[in-house]
């Protein structure tokens, strides 16, 4: 089929034009011969899942628009999409995987991975505020993808976007309108319940580049970049300084059965693993300082996935089943361990429960803020 994006589709996608002064600065810098960096932070859709070729995913297509528009400079492409991850993990990896690359513009896409929870609201706002807190902050564009039924959490992300006056583009608004008016069917633009196919990637890429094209066509030579005024957070920003602690920056106090897992899972390397053909107990303990601590672990569709008992200080143990029954695949999961008002040191011990069967447990690290 011939791919098409109509003017109505483009119009329906615009949630808010927001403050475009930082985008204008990027374009003026590029026109003057300065190299720029275009970054994308999100989940599997951002990563390029289900595009026939990686270069056909929406992030790559948007990058190629910048590269084609400013062909006299070097345009660096940063794709920090990690499948099945949302804002909680994103808030703790944005520094290392995005901000360390000194991006000029960042597209954020967590609308189908986040939940309607205070944790995700705070995490998403923490990402936005962290990006806007750096010296000469980059432009931000919020991207809202969609599930097959039109569901996502864009309402809560729109609230955050309005507070910080961010540009916002919604694939959901465009596609849902096309579907309810019988102009498109979901299976024409997606290969499953959430992931766009080549046409879907083409559509969201064109919605974004059409927005960019309009700014470019009306670009002023002199742009006064608006000063960032963060003010008080809307939901919270307690993960704004979040980092990932693993065997690179955290030493275990005691290890029984676990070994270092430098291969890791997805982009999360340098954790710990326990693999046994005969079952048996295993444990690992460490001391961590922070106000907020999440366990980052692998949830698996293999029936060898272990059950964990996690004890924090003198609190009752938290039982975690790492088996993803009838799941679609393995993914990186989180579990809240600590929510405190004060930054204190905590003793954390993880036990693999003995189920008298072959077991596997993968601890990728801790999300700490």
C-alpha positions as CSV (number, residue, x, y, z in Angstrom):
1,X,0.0,0.0,0.0
2,X,1.1,3.6,-0.6
3,X,1.8,5.4,2.7
4,X,-0.2,8.6,3.2
5,X,-0.4,11.2,5.9
6,X,-3.1,13.8,5.3
7,X,-3.4,17.4,6.5
8,X,-6.2,16.3,8.9
9,X,-4.0,13.6,10.4
10,X,-1.3,16.2,11.0
11,X,-3.7,18.7,12.5
12,X,-5.2,16.1,14.8
13,X,-1.8,15.2,16.1
14,X,-0.9,18.6,17.6
15,X,-1.8,18.6,21.3
16,X,0.3,21.7,21.9
17,X,2.8,23.8,20.0
18,X,4.3,24.8,23.3
19,X,7.5,26.9,23.6
20,X,9.4,26.3,20.3
21,X,12.2,28.7,21.0
22,X,14.7,25.9,21.9
23,X,13.8,24.0,18.7
24,X,14.4,27.3,16.8
25,X,17.8,27.6,18.4
26,X,18.7,24.1,17.4
27,X,17.8,24.9,13.8
28,X,19.6,28.2,13.7
29,X,22.7,26.6,15.2
30,X,22.5,23.8,12.5
31,X,22.0,26.4,9.7
32,X,25.1,28.3,11.0
33,X,27.2,25.2,10.7
34,X,27.2,23.8,14.2
35,X,26.9,20.1,14.7
36,X,23.7,18.9,16.6
37,X,22.6,15.8,18.5
38,X,19.1,14.4,18.2
39,X,18.1,12.0,21.0
40,X,15.1,9.7,21.6
41,X,14.1,8.3,25.0
42,X,11.4,5.7,25.2
43,X,10.5,2.0,25.1
44,X,10.3,-0.6,22.4
45,X,8.5,1.6,19.8
46,X,11.3,4.2,20.1
47,X,13.8,1.4,19.9
48,X,12.3,0.4,16.5
49,X,10.3,-2.7,17.4
50,X,8.4,-4.3,14.5
51,X,9.8,-1.9,11.8
52,X,11.0,-4.1,9.0
53,X,14.3,-2.4,9.0
54,X,15.9,-0.4,11.8
55,X,16.2,2.7,9.6
56,X,12.4,2.6,9.0
57,X,11.5,3.1,12.6
58,X,10.1,6.5,13.5
59,X,13.2,7.7,15.4
60,X,15.5,6.9,12.6
61,X,13.1,8.6,10.1
62,X,13.0,11.8,12.2
63,X,16.8,11.7,12.5
64,X,17.1,11.4,8.8
65,X,14.9,14.5,8.4
66,X,17.3,16.5,10.4
67,X,20.3,15.0,8.5
68,X,18.7,15.8,5.2
69,X,17.6,19.3,6.2
70,X,21.1,20.2,7.6
71,X,23.4,18.2,5.3
72,X,26.4,20.5,5.8
73,X,26.9,19.4,9.4
74,X,27.3,16.3,11.5
75,X,23.9,15.2,13.0
76,X,24.5,12.7,15.8
77,X,21.7,10.2,16.5
78,X,21.1,8.9,20.0
79,X,18.4,6.2,20.3
80,X,17.8,5.4,24.0
81,X,14.8,3.2,23.4
82,X,14.7,0.1,25.7
83,X,11.8,-2.3,25.2
84,X,9.1,-2.6,28.0
85,X,10.7,0.2,30.1
86,X,8.8,3.2,31.3
87,X,9.5,6.5,33.1
88,X,10.6,4.9,36.4
89,X,13.6,3.2,34.7
90,X,13.9,6.1,32.3
91,X,14.4,8.6,35.1
92,X,17.4,6.6,36.3
93,X,19.0,6.1,32.9
94,X,18.4,9.4,31.3
95,X,21.7,10.9,32.5
96,X,24.0,8.1,31.3
97,X,22.2,7.2,28.1
98,X,20.9,10.7,26.9
99,X,22.2,13.7,28.7
100,X,25.8,12.5,28.7
101,X,25.6,12.8,24.8
102,X,24.7,16.5,25.2
103,X,21.6,16.4,23.0
104,X,20.2,19.5,21.4
105,X,16.6,18.0,21.2
106,X,15.1,15.1,23.0
107,X,11.9,13.2,22.0
108,X,10.3,11.5,25.0
109,X,7.9,8.5,24.3
110,X,6.5,6.7,27.4
111,X,2.7,7.1,26.8
112,X,2.0,3.4,26.4
113,X,4.6,2.0,28.8
114,X,3.7,4.1,31.8
115,X,0.8,3.4,34.1
116,X,-1.8,5.7,35.7
117,X,0.2,5.7,39.0
118,X,1.8,8.4,41.1
119,X,5.2,6.6,40.6
120,X,5.0,7.0,36.9
121,X,3.7,10.6,37.1
122,X,6.6,11.5,39.4
123,X,9.1,9.6,37.3
124,X,8.0,11.3,34.0
125,X,8.1,14.7,35.6
126,X,11.5,13.9,37.0
127,X,12.8,13.1,33.5
128,X,11.4,16.4,32.2
129,X,12.8,18.5,35.0
130,X,16.2,16.8,34.9
131,X,16.6,17.5,31.2
132,X,15.5,21.1,31.7
133,X,17.9,21.5,34.6
134,X,21.1,21.1,32.6
135,X,23.0,24.1,31.4
136,X,21.6,25.4,28.1
137,X,18.8,22.8,28.3
138,X,17.8,21.0,25.1
139,X,14.4,21.2,23.4
140,X,11.9,18.6,24.5
141,X,9.1,17.1,22.4
142,X,6.6,14.8,24.0
143,X,5.4,11.9,21.9
144,X,2.2,10.0,22.7
145,X,1.8,6.6,21.0
146,X,-1.3,4.4,21.5
147,X,-2.6,0.9,22.2
148,X,-5.0,-0.7,19.8
149,X,-8.0,0.5,21.8
150,X,-6.8,4.1,21.9
151,X,-5.6,3.9,25.5
152,X,-2.5,5.4,26.8
153,X,-1.5,7.7,29.7
154,X,-1.2,10.9,27.7
155,X,-3.6,12.8,29.9
156,X,-1.1,12.8,32.8
157,X,1.8,13.5,30.5
158,X,-0.1,16.4,28.9
159,X,-0.6,17.9,32.3
160,X,3.2,17.8,32.8
161,X,3.8,19.1,29.3
162,X,1.5,22.1,29.8
163,X,3.3,23.0,33.1
164,X,6.6,23.2,31.2
165,X,5.1,24.5,28.0
166,X,6.4,21.6,25.9
167,X,5.5,20.8,22.3
168,X,3.3,17.6,22.2
169,X,2.5,15.4,19.3
170,X,-0.1,12.5,19.6
171,X,-0.1,9.5,17.4
172,X,-3.0,8.3,19.5
173,X,-5.2,11.4,18.6
174,X,-4.5,11.0,14.9
175,X,-5.0,7.2,14.6
176,X,-8.0,7.1,16.9
177,X,-9.8,9.8,14.9
178,X,-9.0,7.9,11.6
179,X,-10.3,4.6,13.1
180,X,-13.6,6.0,14.4
181,X,-14.3,7.7,11.1
182,X,-13.6,4.5,9.2
183,X,-10.6,5.9,7.3
184,X,-8.1,3.4,8.8
185,X,-8.1,0.1,10.7
186,X,-5.6,-0.6,13.5
187,X,-4.1,-3.6,11.7
188,X,-3.2,-1.3,8.8
189,X,-0.8,0.7,11.0
190,X,0.3,-1.9,13.6
191,X,1.6,-5.4,13.8
192,X,0.2,-6.2,17.3
193,X,-1.8,-4.5,20.0
194,X,0.8,-1.7,20.5
195,X,3.7,-1.8,18.1
196,X,3.4,0.2,14.8
197,X,4.3,-1.5,11.6
198,X,6.3,0.3,8.9
199,X,3.2,2.4,8.0
200,X,2.6,3.3,11.7
201,X,6.3,4.3,12.1
202,X,6.0,6.3,8.9
203,X,2.9,8.1,10.2
204,X,4.4,9.2,13.6
205,X,7.6,10.2,11.9
206,X,5.7,12.4,9.5
207,X,3.6,13.9,12.3
208,X,6.8,14.9,14.0
209,X,8.7,16.1,10.9
210,X,5.7,18.1,9.7
211,X,5.8,19.9,13.0
212,X,9.5,20.5,12.5
213,X,9.0,21.5,8.9
214,X,6.5,24.2,9.9
215,X,9.0,25.6,12.5
216,X,11.8,25.5,9.9
217,X,9.7,27.3,7.2
218,X,8.9,30.1,9.6
219,X,12.3,30.3,11.3
220,X,13.5,33.7,12.4
221,X,17.2,34.5,12.2
222,X,17.2,36.0,15.7
223,X,15.5,33.9,18.4
224,X,15.2,34.8,22.0
225,X,15.2,31.5,23.9
226,X,12.8,31.4,26.7
227,X,14.3,31.1,30.2
228,X,13.4,27.8,31.9
229,X,11.4,28.4,35.1
230,X,10.8,25.1,36.7
231,X,9.0,26.3,39.8
232,X,7.4,23.7,42.1
233,X,6.7,20.3,40.5
234,X,3.2,19.3,39.6
235,X,3.4,15.7,40.8
236,X,6.9,15.5,42.2
237,X,10.5,15.1,41.1
238,X,12.0,12.9,43.7
239,X,13.8,10.7,41.1
240,X,15.4,13.7,39.4
241,X,18.9,12.7,40.6
242,X,18.3,9.0,40.1
243,X,21.1,6.6,39.1
244,X,21.5,2.9,38.5
245,X,23.7,1.1,41.0
246,X,25.2,-2.2,39.9
247,X,28.4,-4.2,40.4
248,X,30.3,-1.3,38.8
249,X,29.6,1.1,41.6
250,X,28.2,-1.1,44.4
251,X,30.0,-3.9,46.2
252,X,28.0,-6.7,47.8
253,X,28.6,-7.3,51.5
254,X,27.8,-11.0,51.3
255,X,27.3,-13.3,48.3
256,X,26.2,-16.9,48.4
257,X,25.5,-18.6,45.1
258,X,25.2,-15.4,43.0
259,X,27.9,-14.4,40.5
260,X,28.7,-11.2,38.5
261,X,26.6,-10.9,35.4
262,X,28.5,-8.5,33.1
263,X,26.6,-9.6,30.0
264,X,23.3,-8.5,31.6
265,X,19.9,-8.1,29.9
266,X,19.0,-5.4,27.4
267,X,21.2,-2.4,28.2
268,X,21.4,-3.2,31.9
269,X,24.8,-4.9,32.3
270,X,27.0,-5.5,35.4
271,X,24.4,-7.0,37.7
272,X,24.3,-10.3,39.5
273,X,22.8,-13.7,38.5
274,X,22.1,-17.1,40.1
275,X,21.6,-20.2,37.9
276,X,21.2,-23.6,39.4
277,X,20.1,-26.9,37.9
278,X,19.2,-28.3,41.3
279,X,17.5,-25.5,43.1
280,X,18.8,-24.6,46.5
281,X,19.1,-21.3,48.3
282,X,21.2,-18.3,47.3
283,X,21.5,-14.8,48.7
284,X,23.2,-11.5,48.2
285,X,23.2,-8.5,50.5
286,X,24.4,-4.9,50.3
287,X,24.1,-1.6,52.0
288,X,22.6,1.3,50.0
289,X,22.0,4.9,50.8
290,X,19.1,6.7,49.3
291,X,15.6,8.2,49.9
292,X,14.1,6.0,47.1
293,X,15.3,2.6,46.1
294,X,13.8,0.2,43.5
295,X,15.1,-3.3,42.7
296,X,15.8,-3.7,39.0
297,X,15.4,-7.4,37.9
298,X,14.6,-9.5,35.0
299,X,11.1,-11.0,34.7
300,X,11.1,-14.1,32.5
301,X,8.7,-16.3,30.7
302,X,10.9,-19.4,31.5
303,X,9.4,-21.6,34.2
304,X,12.9,-21.6,35.8
305,X,12.4,-18.0,36.9
306,X,13.0,-17.8,40.6
307,X,11.0,-16.4,43.5
308,X,12.9,-13.8,45.6
309,X,12.5,-12.7,49.2
310,X,13.8,-9.2,49.6
311,X,14.3,-7.9,53.2
312,X,15.0,-4.2,53.8
313,X,16.3,-3.4,57.2
314,X,13.9,-4.9,59.8
315,X,10.8,-4.7,57.6
316,X,8.8,-7.7,56.5
317,X,10.3,-9.4,53.5
318,X,8.9,-8.6,50.0
319,X,8.2,-11.7,47.9
320,X,8.8,-11.3,44.2
321,X,7.9,-13.9,41.6
322,X,10.2,-13.2,38.6
323,X,8.1,-15.6,36.4
324,X,6.0,-13.8,33.8
325,X,3.3,-16.4,33.3
326,X,1.7,-16.5,29.8
327,X,3.8,-13.4,29.0
328,X,4.9,-12.0,25.7
329,X,8.6,-12.1,26.6
330,X,11.2,-11.3,29.1
331,X,11.5,-7.7,30.4
332,X,13.2,-5.4,32.9
333,X,10.9,-5.0,35.9
334,X,11.1,-2.9,39.1
335,X,9.9,-3.3,42.7
336,X,9.8,-0.5,45.2
337,X,12.0,-1.2,48.2
338,X,12.4,2.1,50.0
339,X,10.3,5.2,50.1
340,X,11.7,7.6,52.7
341,X,11.8,11.3,53.5
342,X,15.4,11.1,54.8
343,X,18.4,9.9,52.9
344,X,19.6,6.9,55.0
345,X,21.6,3.8,54.6
346,X,19.6,0.6,54.3
347,X,20.5,-3.0,54.6
348,X,19.1,-5.0,51.7
349,X,19.2,-8.8,51.5
350,X,17.9,-10.8,48.6
351,X,17.2,-14.5,49.0
352,X,16.4,-17.0,46.2
353,X,13.7,-19.3,47.6
354,X,14.4,-23.0,47.4
355,X,11.8,-24.6,45.2
356,X,13.6,-27.9,44.5
357,X,13.8,-27.2,40.8
358,X,16.2,-25.5,38.3
359,X,16.1,-21.8,38.9
360,X,17.4,-18.6,37.4
361,X,17.5,-15.1,39.0
362,X,18.9,-12.0,37.4
363,X,19.4,-8.8,39.5
364,X,20.4,-6.0,37.1
365,X,20.8,-3.4,39.8
366,X,19.1,-0.9,42.0
367,X,17.4,2.4,41.0
368,X,18.5,4.9,43.6
369,X,17.6,8.5,44.3
